């Protein structure tokens, strides 16, 4: 349980804090305001992220393994310090993950976390950060709020990275928070469902506080977004600058209602979030992302790795894939195979 009553005390108590993007991709950009808040409060933050890019950046399905990263300094089995000069080698060429792009803007080392090694990989990365870098606490940041998904929801598109990150975080036994930034900004769980889930967790004593974007954050975020490949993490900036209304993202497969709520961040006790998440419990102990995927498939959860694999297969035929159709066919296929659905 959280042993402090506010975020300032959390920073004072632990000081050296890792803030990592739990879902990969643009979550490292969505994590930046937490990094800035901790610095302002006198802490010593380290920015990090799971390295898993969207297919428009990295068409190879799955997270990028540590072994594919160049110009990094490993600190364990599944984590490495990286900089703005770091990159990854994929079969088609070089990739610059979003975290490394952010590192080049802030001029500091960042922590790359290898989710290809499953929940145990994330756990080991966090423990290595404690043992090698003297990290005292961790904040996992999720843009949109799908890290709160239980596994029964029709709307979730990318449950695997979040489940693996949450399971690794909860079993690391480090003092930890989950920061839900910009509810609904990823076009997955709708705002009202994210807020309902936060209310349930709050009723169990799991809400530490609420923070969010400041005017001082926007200049740096706008600069980073010029060179970044993200849609969800751009939404909070748009909302802060006054945009209100509908946005379509992910090749128009998802709709977001942009409003000031996307400038807000809810700080939750990671243990309480884990207890709420059925899918995070399912992937505890996994040592590979494929194993984690299969466990979720067995519970009728179609993951982002399934979608990436199916889209890759479709593209190999030379056809332009229909993302919505492929996703629906994949979900039906799991049911035909006799999966056991999660009940919420």
N, C-alpha and C positions, 0 to 999 in steps of 0.2 A: 504493500500500500504506500501511497504518497505520504511522506512524513513532514511535509511543510504545508503552509496554508496559502501561499501565493507564489507567483512565478519569480518575483524578486528573491524570495527566500530560497527557492530552488537553485537559482544561479549562485547565490552566496554560499549555499551548502556544498555544492559540487564543483563550481567554478570551471573545471575543464570538462566541456560537454561536447559530445559528437552529435551533430544534427545531420541525419541522412534521409535522402529521398527514398521512401520505401517501395515505390512502384517503378523506379527507374525513369529514364527519359527526362522529361521536363520537370519531374518532382524535385530535381536538384535546384532548379530555378525557383520553384515554389518554396523551397527551403530557405532561400536567401534572406528573407525578412526575419526569420528566427535567428539566423546567424548574426544579423545586424543588431537585433534586440539584445542578445546575450552580450555582445561587445559593449553596447551602450550601458548595460547594467554591471559592467566590470568583470564579466566572465572571459574565459579563453575558449572560444568555440572552434571546432574543427568541422568543416563542411564535408559531407560525403554523400554517396548514393549507391544503390544497386545499379550495376551497369547492364541495362537492358533497353535497347533503343527500338523505337517504332520501325516498322518495315520500310517506311519511306527513307529512313537513314541507313538501316542495316537490314537488307532483305533476307539474311540468313536467320531462320527461326531460332528463337531462344536467346537467353542472356549471353553476354560476351564473357568468356572465361578469362581468368587471370592470365593464363598461359598465352593468350592472344594479345595482351597489352604490352606496349612498347614504351620504354623510357619511364618505367615505374619502379618503385622500391618495395618489394614484398615485405610484409611484416608478419606473415603467417601463411597458412594453407589457402586462405580465401580472401585476403585483403592486401592492398598495396597503397602506398602514398604515391600520388600522381601530381602532375603540374599542368600548366597550360601547354607545355611541349609534348605531353603524352598523347598517344593515339592507340588504336587497335588495328591489327591486321585481320582481315576477313578474306574468304576465298576470292572475292571480286576486287579487293584492293583495301585502301586505308579508310578507317572510320574515326571521326572525332566525336566521342560521346559528349552529351550535353554537359556533364559534370566537368569535363576537361575544358570545355569552352568557358564555363563559369570561372574555373581556376585561372584562366588567362586574363580575365577581367579584374579579379580581386587580387591577383598577384600572390597567392598563397598556395601551399600544398593542400590537397584534398584527399579523402579516403575513398578508394574504389573498392566496392564490395562485390564479390563473385557469387551471384545467386544460382549459377549453374550447378553448384554443389549442394543445393537444397537448403532446408532450414538449418541443418548442421553447419553448412558453410557460412550462413549469416551469423549464427551463434558464435562460431570460431572467429569470425572477423571482429565481432564486438569484444570478445574476450581478448583477442590479440591487441586491439586498440587500448584496452585497459592495461594489459601487461607491458606493452612496448611503449605506448604513447602516454600512459598515465591518465587516460580518460576515466572520469569518475561517474558519469551519467550519460544517458542517450536520449535523444528525441527523434522519433521516426515521424517524418512529415509525409502526409498524403494529400495531394491536391484533388478535391472533389468529394472525398469521403467514402469511396468504395472499400477502403480498408475496414469499414464497419460492417460490410456485407456478411451475412451469415451463411449464404450458399443456396438459399431457396429463391432468391430474387430473379425475376425474368430480365431485369435491366443490366445485370453485371456483365461486363465484357472482359475485364482483365483482373480476375480474382487471384491468379496464381502468384504473381510477384508479391502482392500485398500479404497473402497468406503465409508465404515462405518468410518474408521479412518479419511479420508479426510473431510467428512461431519461434524464429531465431531470437528475436528480441526478448520475448517472454521467458525463454529457457536459459538466457544468458545470465540471469540473476543480477544484472546491473540495474540501478535505479533508472526508471525509464518512463517517458511520456509518449503518447501519440498525439501529434498535432494535426487536426483535421482543418486544412486550409481551403477556403473558397468552396463551401458546400455546393455540389451540383455542377462544378465547373468542367468536369470531364465528360459530361453527358451520359453518365451511368446512373447511379442511384439519384433520383430526383431530390431536390432540396428538402421537400417536406419529409421524405423518408430518412434522409441523413439527420435532420433535426429531431425526428422522433427517436431514432436510435441513440443520439446524444442524450436526449432526455431520460431514456431508460438507464443508460450508463450513469448519468448524473444522480438518478434516484438510488443508485447503489454506492454513492459516495465517490464516484470516479471522475468528477469534473473538478479540475484545479482552478481554471480561470479562462478568460477570453482575452485575446489580443488581436493583432492584425496589422494591416499595412499602415504606414505613416507617410506623410508627404515627402519626407526625406528619403524614403526608399525608392520612390518612383523614378528618379533620374537614373540611378544605377540599373534598375530593372529594365527601363526602356532601352538603355544602351546594350544590355545583355541580349535582349530580345531581337535586336537587329541581326545578331549572328547565330541565334538559336533556332532549333527546329522543334517548336512546341505550339500547341493550340490551347490546351487547358490552362497552362501557366501564364498565358497572355491574358486570359479572361479577367483575373483579379485587377490587373493594371487598367484594362478597359473600364471595369466597373468603378474603380477609384476615380478615373478621369471623367466619369459621368455618363458612360453609355448605359442605356436601359432598354432591354428588349431582347428579341430572339437572335441567337447565333447558331449556325449549323457548322459542325466540325466533323473530322474523320471522314472526308469525302462525302459529306452531307448525310452520313448514316445516323448521326445523333444530333439532338436539338438541345440547346441550353437557353434558359431564361436568365439573362444577365441582369443583376441588380446589386445594390450595395452589400447584400449578404456575402457576396464573393470576395469582399475585402477583409472578412473576419476569419480568425483562427481559434478553434476550440482546443484547449489543452486537457488531455484525458490521461488517467492512470493506465499505463500499458497493460498491467495485469488484469484490470477490469475489462479492457477492450478484448483481450485474449479470451477471457471467460465468456464473453458475449459472442465470439466468433467461432462458429462450428467448423468453418473451413480451415482456420489456423490450427485448430486442434487436430484436424485430419492429417496435416503434413508435418507434425512434430517428429523429429528424428530422421527425416529424409536426408539422404546424402547426395541426391541428384535431383535436378529439376524434372527429369523424366519420371522418376519415382513419385514425386509430389503430384505431377499431372495425373498419373494413373490413379492415385488415391482419390483425387477430386473427381475424375471421370467415373469412378466406381460409385460416387454419390450424386451422379447426374449433373456435375458441374463441368460445363464446356469452358475451357480456359483460353487465354490469349495465345498460348503455345499451340493448342489445337488449331486455332484460327490461322496462325502464321503457317503452320504445316499445311493446312488445307489450301490456303491461298498460294503457297509455293507450288503445290501439286497442280493447281489449276493453271497457273502461269506457265508451267512447263509444257502444257498442251498447246500454248500459243494463243489461248483465249483470254479475253479481258474478264476477270472474275467478278461476279455479283456478290459483294461482301455479305449483304443481308441474307441472300439465299443460301450461301455457303454456311453461314453461322447457323441458320435454322436447320439445315440438313444435318449439320454436325450434332446439334442438340438432340434432334430426333433419333439419330444413330445411337447415341448413348442410351436412350430409353429403350430402343429395340434390343439392345444387348443386355437388358435386364439390370440396369443400374438401380441403386437404392437411394431415392431422393432424400435430401435433408428437409426436415419439417421445421417450420418456423412458427 
